């Protein structure tokens, strides 16, 4: 047989790998494929959504069977097109693929045929959706109706988050056509599981269960979160987790490269919690986290290796990291925007060397203000002539393309420039000044020049270290961010005295809070037993899911690198899917769905992938997908002993009732290796080393996703690069084998989670403890 596999991810490599083991197969093509499929198949320069070219190729080459991996071509009707040409294509028709292509269609079908799932409503009117959300108690899930590349599902734990999600879809049009209609569902709680079956229109046969290791749900051993007053650094400043939305880019830490980067969170978590918390408190650290929170620490003794520990497992003295490496940009020039003055007197763009500009901004934000009225357009910088920094300030001003003067009586420099005054007025007065984004995005060297200039005004040298002060809360937050990006730590203190004394005339005056921050030349802080305390907590907790597993947070102005919620990987079987629950899923969800599709006149042939939520032994349907999951497929197929070609043929021919699926009793774990910056911006073309060494490990398989061949090398070509997969006698052994193989693979900025499968181990231990308690 000649086989065509459509797609380019880890799922498609796993399919090609399994199909190649069949004696029925003589030739495999993969469109477009990757560096992994190239080892077993002939890659084609045809995109997975170019249905016409794919059908023409299959017809010309007399392809016996086509297997479609991704959902988009299925939803667009690739199976219908192949069927018109008399070509065998594995997957549902366009009508059947509505199960994934339209959330509203699936929910309507479930409601009509009484298939267990969340309560829901669908909307295409913005105001009606807002009104509905305001009547709902508790969290909701807002879903774009159509396909949105996996980004159209937004969990909203507060009404504010729900409003923002609705706006993203119906007003901001973030998901284009997919978000023209939305479905708002109640948020289910429990343990999530993936359940895939083959369906031939009437009969079905189930694959082993799996669990995608992305999110943490309420029935886990505990949410992996921070206290409600913890803030996370974003490109727009420090924010509490309930103030975040999916478009915010948060500060993440890459433990491999020690870099600080910014990316959009995969998920935002905000929920009520009552129970124990671990409080780490030090003069330079303040973290309040759940007991199972992932702490990134370095042992003080022995090998001093950087490791990840649960918060409740930290007993000995260790270090917590507070900063990392920020690279930033080094622009040559700053361009002052043009300005249309009265009487058509237009001021053209002015190019200023960026180093000169950033130094000027330092002294302006510390000691400057603008008078920008109808009669006067001037910039003032306050500084007495006796100041040790007077000549330095004068030198900074002399390098700008503006005329300035100094009034000794008023102790002020004055710059006459309507163009400059108009630009600087955006930075507000002394109580609400802030640092512009082009300074925040600069290299550490340039940022340090800004800080030195700022220190000439509102600052001093304390014990040999720069210290800054301001009455602007936003400005002190920005200064702390800049200090972190220079590779230092810092502590903000607040002077809340209501009255202060003017040092010149000795008169008292009403005062606003004065904030100060001092540079601390360290990257980590030591915590001992007396810095750790278990406390009772009741209230909201929050976190995010990011690609590297670590984020930059602060509490009470003390910052640290610490863990996030979520992961990248999968394992099979999912212990939560017991035999009893499997029978319920088969009877109450899968069979009912097949009957419902028949009732609607739809003959569904292909993979039916149910995303389930299981709570107290009762499964509910979260969503349907019309194809194999990724990375679940990489964890499922190594356990399937039956000839995959025969299973696919039986699915197409309607004879699944005549075949059986032989499943290995072994467990399987797949760990995803991703590019630095994923799911945000990331580099491509980075050489990957160690693939052969990893593949030689026993019962280990390397499935490629975002890879390609470049000469004799394999290089990165996407965000999710590889799935390192291993079989074991049980979940624990498969996890160990997978991570041994992971350590063999190397590429620059490689990221992966270190806790894939841990939920399964925790679940098994929990059930054993329950059994012991029941016997007592």
C-alpha positions, 0 to 999 in steps of 0.5 A: 500500500501507498500511504499519505499522511497529512501534517507536520507535527509530532502527532504526524511523525508518531503516525508515520512511525506506527504505520511504517511497522505494518507489512501492508505498507510499501511507501509513505508520503508526508505533506509537508512533514518534518525532519523526523518523518523524513527518516521513514517517509518522503516529505512533500512540499504541499501544505496541510491545508492545500486540499486541491494539491493533496487530492491531485497528488493522491490521485496521480500517485494512486495513494491507497490510504490518506490519513489527516492529522490536523483539524483545519483540513478536516473542517474544510472538507478534505475527506469530501474532496477525496471521496469525490475522486474515489480516494480512501481518506481517513477522517470525518466528512465536513459535516462530521468535523463540525464537532470540532469546527463549531462549539455551538453545534456540539453544545446544541447536539449534546443538549438535544440528545442529553449528553452530559456537559456544562450549561451553556449559551451562545452569542454573537451580540457583545452587550447580550453576552455581557448581560448574560455573564453578569447574571452568572455566579461563579467562573465561566469559559468563553469559547470562540465558536470556530477553529482558533489555532488552540487559542480560542478558549478563555477561562474566566474566573472573574466577571472582569476576565469574562468581559475582557474575553468577550471583548477579545472575540466580539469587539477586538476580533482577535480570533477573526471569523472563528470568534464572530460567535461565542459560546459561554459555558459554566466552568467544570471542575475535576480532573481532565482526561483525553479519551480517543476512539475510532468510529466507523459510523456505528461501531467504535473501539477505544484507544487507551486513555491519556492525560495532556499535562497542561493545566491544573484543575480543582481535583488535583492534589492542590492548585499550584498558585500564589496568594492574591496579593502577589504580582507578576511582571508584565510589559505594562508593569506589575499586575496581580493575576486577576488583572491579567488578560491573555494579551498581556505579555508576562516575564518568564525565566528560562532555567537553561539560559537564565534569560528573562523574556516576555510571552503571552501566558497559555492560561491564567488561573484565579480561584478560591482556596481554603487551606494551608499555605507556605510563607517564605519571609526574609528581609529581601523575600516575601512569597506566600504559595500553596504547599505544592508550589514549584520553587526554583532553588539552589541547594546551599550545600553539596553539589549546589545544583539548581532544582525544582522542589515543592514548597512544602518539601523545602526543609534545608537552607537553600537559595531562591533566585531573584533575577536573571539575564536580560538582553534587551536592545541597543538602538542607535538613535531616538527619533523625537516625533514631528510636531505641528505648531500653530500657524503651520509651523511644523517641527520635523523629526529629530534624531538624537543619539540614544545614549544621550537621550536615555541620559537626558530622560534619567535627569528629566524623570528625576528632576524635570517638569514641563510647562506646556501652555498657550504662552509657554512651552518649556522644559525645566530641570531642577538642580542647585549649582553647588550640586556635585552633579551640576556639571554632569547634568550640564554636559548631558544637556549640551549634547542635545540639539536644543538651546538651554539656559540656567537660572541660578536664582531659581536653580533650574535649567530651562530648555525652550522647545515646543516639540520636546515639551509636547513629547515629555508632557505624556510622562505626567507630574511628579506623582504619576511619572513613568519610564517609557517602554523604549527605555525598559526594552533597552540593553542592561548597559543602556539601562544602567546609564539611565539609572546613573542619570536618574540618581543625579537627581532623586537619588543618592549613594548608600553604602556604595550602592545607588538608591532612588526615591520618588513620590510616583508609585508607577515610577518606583515600580518601573525603576525596580523593573530596570534594576532587575533587568540590570541583573540586580535585586532590590527592595522598595520601602515606603515612607507614609508620613503624612507631614514632612519638613522642607529642608530649606525653609524648615516648614512642615507640609502635607506629604504623599507617600515617598517610595525608595528603592536600593540596588542590591548586588546579588541574584539570589537570597538565602532562606533558612528554616526560620524563614519558612512558616505554614499558615492558614489561608482563605481567599483567592489564589492566582498563577499563569501557565507559561512555556518555561515553567518559571515567572518573575513575581513579587509580593510586598515589593520583594521579587523572586523567580518562582514556578508557574502552573501547567506543562507540556506533555502527556502520559497514558494511561490516565489513572483517573479513568478507571474501568468503571468510569471507562464504561460510563464514558463508553455508554453515556458519552461516546455511544450517545454521540454516535447515536446523535450523529446518526439521528442528524443524518451524519455518518461519522468515520474517523477519530472521535476525541473526547476531552473530559472532565471527571469529578466524583466518578462522573465524566462530563464532556468538555469538547470534541476533537475530530482528529488525533490529539497532540501530544496525546498521540505520542503517548498512546501509539507506542502502547498500541500493538495492533496493525494501525493500517488494519484499524484505519481500513476497518474504520473506513469500511464500517467493520470495526466490530470485527477487529480488536485493539491489543494494548500494551500493559506498559505505561507511556510518557511524552515530554515536549521540548520547546523553543525558547520564547514559545508560545510567544516569539522564538528563534528558528534554525537552531541546531539540535544535538543528541538525537541519536543518543536519546533514541538509543535509550531502551524503549524510547522514541523521539517524535519530531514536530518543529524540525527540519533538515539543514544540510546534515543537521537537524534544526528547530523550525517551530515552537514545539520541537520534539516529543521525547517518549518512553515506555515503562512497566508503570507510569513512574518508570516511563517518566524516569526513562523519558527524562533520562532521554531528555537530558541527552538532547540539547539545543540553544534555549531548549525548554521543557517541564520537569514534572510531566506525569506527576499528577498521575503518581499523586493520583495513584498514591491518593487512591492507595491511601484511600484504600488503606483508610477504608480497611482500617 
